[in-house]
């Protein structure tokens, strides 16, 4: 994954709906974890045991350890999501402490929301150097993991991919002109040579 100031996050629509529901259900703050793909798609929200007040949220450390052991892909659990009730979305001192406590070998995505619908996102990279990118753009998108898996299976079963040839263009046009002119190799992309007036580039006739 390459992170730049133009990096854009994708939050699965079902995941965002869960976040919004839990935000509205909570009288105070709440927090959860979620999985994040290498292409920064947030899915699979995980609501763990926690103690919350109007100004804080404290996930049970045992519950965090358990989900990291039992999850099929624990390395993908790299999103920290929480609410600020009616307050503005910003990073409090407790938020900063939680982010540091959740440091990993790749990156951590943090999302803070409130009951008014405001959302703020950031990415923290911890190694080899400490980097934080805040106020990242995001979009909510419907994703279908089962469809992607089906498409992958169909592709794997029916498509055989080969390494590209050394020359990426037509190696000989002799047959197309019934041998009226000698075939030659065109070395892509710098070797330009003229075409007959009645046969334009890309024309299959």
SVG drawing of the C-alpha trace seen along z (x, -y; Angstrom):
<svg xmlns="http://www.w3.org/2000/svg" viewBox="-30 -20 43 44">
<polyline fill="none" stroke="black" stroke-width="0.4" points="0.0,0.0 1.2,-3.5 0.0,-6.3 0.0,-9.8 -1.8,-13.1 -4.3,-12.1 -5.0,-8.7 -8.8,-8.0 -10.5,-5.5 -13.5,-3.4 -15.9,-2.5 -18.2,0.4 -21.9,-0.7 -22.9,2.0 -20.0,1.1 -20.9,-2.6 -24.5,-1.7 -23.3,0.3 -21.2,-2.7 -24.1,-5.1 -26.5,-2.8 -24.1,-2.2 -23.4,-5.9 -27.1,-6.7 -27.8,-3.9 -25.0,-5.0 -25.9,-7.7 -22.2,-8.5 -19.2,-7.4 -18.6,-3.9 -15.7,-2.3 -15.1,0.7 -12.5,2.2 -12.8,3.2 -10.7,4.9 -8.9,2.9 -7.7,4.3 -4.4,3.3 -6.4,1.1 -7.9,-0.8 -11.4,0.7 -13.0,0.8 -15.2,3.8 -16.3,6.3 -16.9,4.0 -16.2,5.7 -18.0,4.4 -16.2,5.6 -16.9,5.5 -16.2,2.0 -17.0,-0.5 -18.1,-3.9 -19.1,-7.3 -20.2,-10.5 -16.5,-11.5 -14.6,-8.2 -14.6,-4.7 -12.5,-1.9 -12.4,1.5 -11.7,4.5 -8.1,5.6 -9.0,9.3 -11.6,8.9 -9.1,7.3 -6.6,10.1 -9.3,12.8 -10.4,11.4 -6.8,11.1 -6.3,14.8 -9.6,16.1 -10.0,13.9 -9.3,15.6 -7.1,12.6 -6.0,10.8 -3.4,8.8 -6.3,7.1 -7.8,5.7 -6.3,2.3 -9.2,-0.2 -10.1,-2.0 -13.5,-3.6 -15.2,-5.6 -17.8,-8.3 -17.7,-11.7 -21.5,-11.9 -22.5,-15.6 -18.9,-16.9 -16.8,-17.9 -14.8,-15.2 -11.2,-15.6 -8.4,-13.6 -8.5,-13.8 -5.7,-12.9 -7.3,-9.5 -7.7,-8.9 -4.0,-9.6 -3.1,-7.1 -5.4,-4.4 -3.9,-4.9 -0.4,-4.4 -1.5,-1.3 -2.9,0.2 0.4,-0.3 1.2,2.5 3.7,3.5 1.7,1.9 -0.7,-1.0 -3.7,-1.9 -6.8,-3.6 -8.7,-5.7 -12.2,-7.1 -14.1,-9.4 -17.8,-10.2 -20.6,-12.0 -24.4,-11.9 -24.6,-14.8 -23.0,-12.6 -19.6,-14.2 -16.7,-11.9 -12.9,-12.4 -10.3,-9.9 -6.6,-9.5 -3.9,-6.9 -0.9,-6.3 2.2,-4.5 4.6,-3.4 7.5,-1.9 10.1,-2.5 9.2,-6.1 6.3,-7.6 3.8,-9.3 0.3,-10.6 -2.0,-11.7 -5.1,-13.4 -8.5,-14.5 -8.3,-11.9 -11.1,-11.9 -13.4,-8.9 -16.4,-7.4 -19.1,-5.0 -19.4,-2.2 -21.5,1.0 -19.1,3.9 -19.9,7.6 -17.1,9.9 -19.0,13.0 -19.3,11.7 -15.6,10.9 -14.8,14.4 -17.1,15.9 -15.5,13.8 -12.0,14.8 -13.0,18.5 -14.4,18.1 -11.3,16.2 -8.9,18.7 -10.8,21.6 -11.1,20.2 -8.3,17.7 -4.7,18.6 -2.4,15.6 0.9,15.6 3.9,13.3 3.7,10.6 5.8,11.2 9.0,9.3 7.4,7.3 4.0,5.9 2.7,5.2 1.9,7.2 5.1,9.0 4.2,9.4 1.6,8.0 2.6,10.1 -0.6,12.3 -2.9,9.3 -1.6,8.1 -1.2,11.5 2.5,11.1 2.5,7.9 5.1,6.4 7.6,8.0 6.7,8.5 8.8,6.9 8.8,6.6 7.7,3.4 9.4,2.8 6.9,1.3 6.6,-1.6 9.4,-3.6 9.7,-1.9 7.1,-3.8 6.5,-2.8 3.9,-3.9 0.7,-2.1 -1.2,-1.9 -3.8,-4.6 -6.6,-2.1 -5.6,-0.3 -5.4,-2.5 -3.9,-1.7 -6.2,0.5 -8.3,1.4 -9.0,5.1 -9.7,5.2"/>
</svg>
